[in-house]
Amino acid sequence: MPDSTCPLCDRELGTVNVDRHHLVPKTFKGKEQFPIHRICHRKIHSTFTERELLRTYHTWEALRGHAEIRAFIDWVAKKPPDFYTRTRTSNGKKHRK
């Protein structure tokens, strides 16, 4: 059986630093979860508010289409599956509605 891949960055998931992401946030009663690299998960949540995830970025295609996420994917593509570092929060995130 082939190893699974991260639905955001398409790298192999591996066995460490793996989280689960709700495309529809739990806050808004999202139930379906997907295994995803911890660093990818942190990037999503440092970039978007829960409401932005609900309204606009509730598909992998929409997430990958966002310029900041696309730049992150291009950067993380060269990292090993178990790579993790803290993700900085976008300055504007807390002020968006």
Secondary structure in CASP SS format (residue, H / E / C, confidence):
PFRMAT SS
TARGET T0000
AUTHOR 0000-0000-0000
METHOD secondary structure of the structure
MODEL  1
M C 1.00
P C 1.00
D C 1.00
S C 1.00
T E 1.00
C C 1.00
P C 1.00
L C 1.00
C C 1.00
D C 1.00
R C 1.00
E E 1.00
L C 1.00
G C 1.00
T C 1.00
V C 1.00
N C 1.00
V E 1.00
D E 1.00
R E 1.00
H E 1.00
H E 1.00
L C 1.00
V C 1.00
P C 1.00
K H 1.00
T H 1.00
F H 1.00
K C 1.00
G C 1.00
K C 1.00
E C 1.00
Q E 1.00
F E 1.00
P E 1.00
I E 1.00
H E 1.00
R H 1.00
I H 1.00
C H 1.00
H H 1.00
R H 1.00
K H 1.00
I H 1.00
H H 1.00
S H 1.00
T H 1.00
F C 1.00
T C 1.00
E H 1.00
R H 1.00
E H 1.00
L H 1.00
L H 1.00
R H 1.00
T C 1.00
Y C 1.00
H C 1.00
T C 1.00
W H 1.00
E H 1.00
A H 1.00
L H 1.00
R H 1.00
G H 1.00
H C 1.00
A H 1.00
E H 1.00
I H 1.00
R H 1.00
A H 1.00
F H 1.00
I H 1.00
D H 1.00
W H 1.00
V H 1.00
A C 1.00
K C 1.00
K C 1.00
P C 1.00
P C 1.00
D C 1.00
F C 1.00
Y C 1.00
T C 1.00
R C 1.00
T C 1.00
R C 1.00
T C 1.00
S C 1.00
N C 1.00
G C 1.00
K H 1.00
K H 1.00
H H 1.00
R C 1.00
K C 1.00
END
